[in-house]
Amino acid sequence: MPRTIIPYNPRLKELAKRLRNDSTIGEILLWKELKGKQGYGYDFHRQKPLLNYIVDFYCFELNLIIEIDGQYHNHEEVYRLDMIREQELEKYNLTIIRFTEMEVRKDMPNVLRTIEQHIEKLNTNNI
């Protein structure tokens, strides 16, 4: 399957770099599981600019985005903006899965199981 090139705002590159250097504990823990093709044999990138957004983790081979939501995501306005963002990203046939910061910190086995199930589902759909 040919790779879909997703445009991004080049002005976000510097911010993405800063975010990689200023990761949350949950992002660091999940990155330890996903980096270097440890993520089920797939190459994940962190703090990746896509469109006018920066996503926490992205795998272009699977068209998969993984987001870790901090406590600020409990606010209605942030939730509404997240939904708009998801709709725009889904136009590029991207799958987005979300975890809370606490889920990643306290229940990594279930987070990894959920990611694995999504990967299996995406692989089944692409056969």
C-alpha contacts under 8 A as a table, 3 or more apart, distances in Angstrom:
res1	aa1	res2	aa2	distance
3	R	60	F	7.39
3	R	61	E	7.37
4	T	60	F	7.97
6	I	50	L	6.34
6	I	51	L	6.87
6	I	92	Y	7.34
7	P	50	L	6.19
7	P	51	L	5.33
8	Y	12	L	7.88
8	Y	49	P	5.76
8	Y	50	L	4.60
8	Y	51	L	3.98
8	Y	52	N	5.95
8	Y	53	Y	7.67
9	N	12	L	5.73
9	N	13	K	7.84
9	N	49	P	7.08
9	N	50	L	7.30
9	N	51	L	5.93
9	N	52	N	5.41
9	N	53	Y	7.89
10	P	13	K	5.65
10	P	49	P	7.99
11	R	14	E	6.77
11	R	15	L	7.79
12	L	15	L	5.21
12	L	16	A	6.02
12	L	49	P	6.25
12	L	52	N	7.59
12	L	53	Y	7.67
12	L	54	I	7.33
13	K	16	A	5.08
13	K	17	K	6.27
13	K	49	P	6.69
14	E	17	K	5.08
14	E	18	R	6.36
15	L	18	R	5.04
15	L	19	L	6.15
16	A	19	L	5.00
16	A	20	R	6.21
16	A	47	Q	5.30
16	A	48	K	6.55
16	A	49	P	6.81
16	A	54	I	6.60
17	K	20	R	5.13
17	K	21	N	6.44
17	K	47	Q	7.40
18	R	21	N	5.11
18	R	22	D	6.11
19	L	22	D	4.86
19	L	23	S	5.85
19	L	47	Q	6.59
20	R	23	S	5.46
20	R	46	R	7.02
20	R	47	Q	6.03
23	S	26	G	7.98
23	S	27	E	5.84
23	S	28	I	6.26
24	T	27	E	5.17
24	T	28	I	6.31
25	I	28	I	5.10
25	I	29	L	6.15
25	I	101	E	7.96
25	I	105	R	7.28
26	G	29	L	5.14
26	G	30	L	6.16
26	G	68	I	7.35
26	G	101	E	5.35
26	G	102	M	7.43
26	G	104	V	5.38
26	G	105	R	5.40
27	E	30	L	5.25
27	E	31	W	5.91
27	E	56	D	7.61
27	E	68	I	7.04
27	E	101	E	7.92
28	I	31	W	5.08
28	I	32	K	6.28
29	L	32	K	5.29
29	L	33	E	6.88
29	L	104	V	7.39
29	L	105	R	7.25
30	L	33	E	5.17
30	L	34	L	6.36
30	L	104	V	6.95
30	L	108	M	7.86
31	W	34	L	5.00
31	W	35	K	5.58
31	W	46	R	7.59
32	K	35	K	5.89
33	E	38	Q	6.25
33	E	39	G	6.36
34	L	37	K	6.40
34	L	38	Q	5.06
34	L	39	G	4.06
34	L	40	Y	7.79
34	L	43	D	7.84
34	L	44	F	6.40
35	K	38	Q	5.65
35	K	39	G	6.54
35	K	43	D	7.18
35	K	44	F	6.32
35	K	45	H	7.67
36	G	39	G	7.56
36	G	43	D	6.66
36	G	44	F	7.76
37	K	40	Y	6.66
37	K	41	G	4.71
37	K	42	Y	4.86
37	K	43	D	4.77
37	K	44	F	6.95
38	Q	41	G	5.70
38	Q	42	Y	7.10
38	Q	43	D	7.94
39	G	42	Y	5.42
39	G	43	D	6.93
39	G	44	F	7.08
40	Y	116	E	7.47
42	Y	59	C	7.03
42	Y	61	E	7.10
43	D	59	C	5.94
43	D	60	F	7.81
43	D	61	E	7.52
44	F	57	F	6.33
44	F	58	Y	5.40
44	F	59	C	4.57
44	F	60	F	7.67
45	H	48	K	6.25
45	H	57	F	5.47
45	H	58	Y	5.19
45	H	59	C	6.40
46	R	55	V	7.28
46	R	56	D	5.31
46	R	57	F	4.34
46	R	58	Y	6.36
47	Q	54	I	5.68
47	Q	55	V	5.33
47	Q	56	D	4.59
47	Q	57	F	6.05
47	Q	58	Y	7.95
48	K	54	I	5.27
48	K	55	V	5.32
48	K	56	D	6.61
48	K	57	F	6.69
48	K	58	Y	6.56
49	P	52	N	7.09
49	P	53	Y	5.64
49	P	54	I	4.25
49	P	55	V	6.38
50	L	53	Y	5.38
50	L	54	I	5.97
50	L	55	V	7.04
50	L	89	L	7.97
51	L	89	L	7.68
53	Y	85	R	7.68
55	V	58	Y	6.81
55	V	65	I	6.89
55	V	66	I	7.43
55	V	67	E	6.56
56	D	65	I	7.44
56	D	66	I	6.21
56	D	67	E	5.21
56	D	68	I	6.77
57	F	65	I	5.61
57	F	66	I	5.02
57	F	67	E	6.52
58	Y	63	N	7.44
58	Y	64	L	5.77
58	Y	65	I	4.57
58	Y	66	I	6.43
59	C	62	L	5.62
59	C	63	N	5.84
59	C	64	L	5.25
59	C	65	I	6.57
60	F	63	N	4.78
60	F	64	L	6.68
61	E	64	L	7.84
62	L	119	I	7.35
62	L	122	L	6.89
62	L	123	N	7.87
63	N	93	N	6.92
63	N	94	L	4.80
63	N	95	T	6.19
64	L	94	L	5.70
64	L	95	T	4.88
64	L	96	I	6.02
64	L	97	I	7.82
65	I	94	L	6.94
65	I	95	T	6.04
65	I	96	I	4.69
65	I	97	I	6.35
66	I	96	I	5.85
66	I	97	I	5.05
66	I	98	R	5.88
66	I	99	F	7.79
67	E	96	I	7.25
67	E	97	I	6.26
67	E	98	R	4.76
67	E	99	F	6.32
68	I	98	R	5.83
68	I	99	F	4.94
68	I	100	T	5.31
68	I	101	E	5.69
68	I	104	V	7.85
69	D	72	Y	7.68
69	D	73	H	5.91
69	D	98	R	6.94
69	D	99	F	6.10
69	D	100	T	4.63
69	D	101	E	5.71
70	G	73	H	5.81
70	G	100	T	6.08
70	G	101	E	5.29
71	Q	74	N	5.82
71	Q	100	T	7.88
71	Q	101	E	7.63
72	Y	75	H	6.00
72	Y	78	V	7.29
73	H	76	E	7.70
73	H	78	V	5.63
73	H	79	Y	5.88
74	N	78	V	7.39
74	N	79	Y	6.91
75	H	78	V	5.50
75	H	79	Y	6.26
76	E	79	Y	5.03
76	E	80	R	6.13
77	E	80	R	5.09
77	E	81	L	6.26
78	V	81	L	5.09
78	V	82	D	6.09
79	Y	82	D	5.00
79	Y	83	M	6.32
80	R	83	M	5.16
80	R	84	I	6.48
81	L	84	I	5.12
81	L	85	R	6.16
82	D	85	R	4.98
82	D	86	E	6.07
83	M	86	E	5.01
83	M	87	Q	6.21
84	I	87	Q	5.18
84	I	88	E	6.39
85	R	88	E	5.24
85	R	89	L	6.27
86	E	89	L	5.10
86	E	90	E	5.91
86	E	96	I	7.32
87	Q	90	E	5.13
87	Q	91	K	6.53
88	E	91	K	5.46
88	E	92	Y	7.63
89	L	92	Y	5.64
89	L	93	N	7.36
89	L	94	L	6.14
90	E	93	N	4.99
90	E	94	L	4.87
90	E	95	T	6.67
90	E	96	I	7.89
91	K	94	L	7.27
99	F	103	E	6.19
99	F	104	V	6.81
99	F	111	V	7.47
100	T	103	E	5.16
100	T	104	V	6.55
101	E	104	V	5.37
101	E	105	R	6.25
102	M	105	R	4.99
102	M	106	K	5.81
102	M	107	D	7.79
103	E	106	K	5.37
103	E	107	D	5.20
103	E	108	M	6.94
103	E	111	V	7.06
104	V	107	D	5.65
104	V	108	M	5.17
104	V	111	V	6.35
105	R	108	M	6.50
107	D	110	N	5.73
107	D	111	V	6.46
108	M	111	V	4.92
108	M	112	L	6.05
109	P	112	L	5.25
109	P	113	R	6.11
110	N	113	R	4.85
110	N	114	T	6.05
111	V	114	T	5.18
111	V	115	I	6.30
112	L	115	I	5.05
112	L	116	E	6.06
113	R	116	E	5.02
113	R	117	Q	6.16
114	T	117	Q	5.09
114	T	118	H	6.32
115	I	118	H	5.14
115	I	119	I	6.23
116	E	119	I	5.04
116	E	120	E	6.14
117	Q	120	E	5.08
117	Q	121	K	6.12
118	H	121	K	5.02
118	H	122	L	6.06
119	I	122	L	5.05
119	I	123	N	6.04
120	E	123	N	5.09
120	E	124	T	6.09
121	K	124	T	5.09
121	K	125	N	6.19
122	L	125	N	5.13
122	L	126	N	6.27
123	N	126	N	5.15
123	N	127	I	6.46
124	T	127	I	5.50
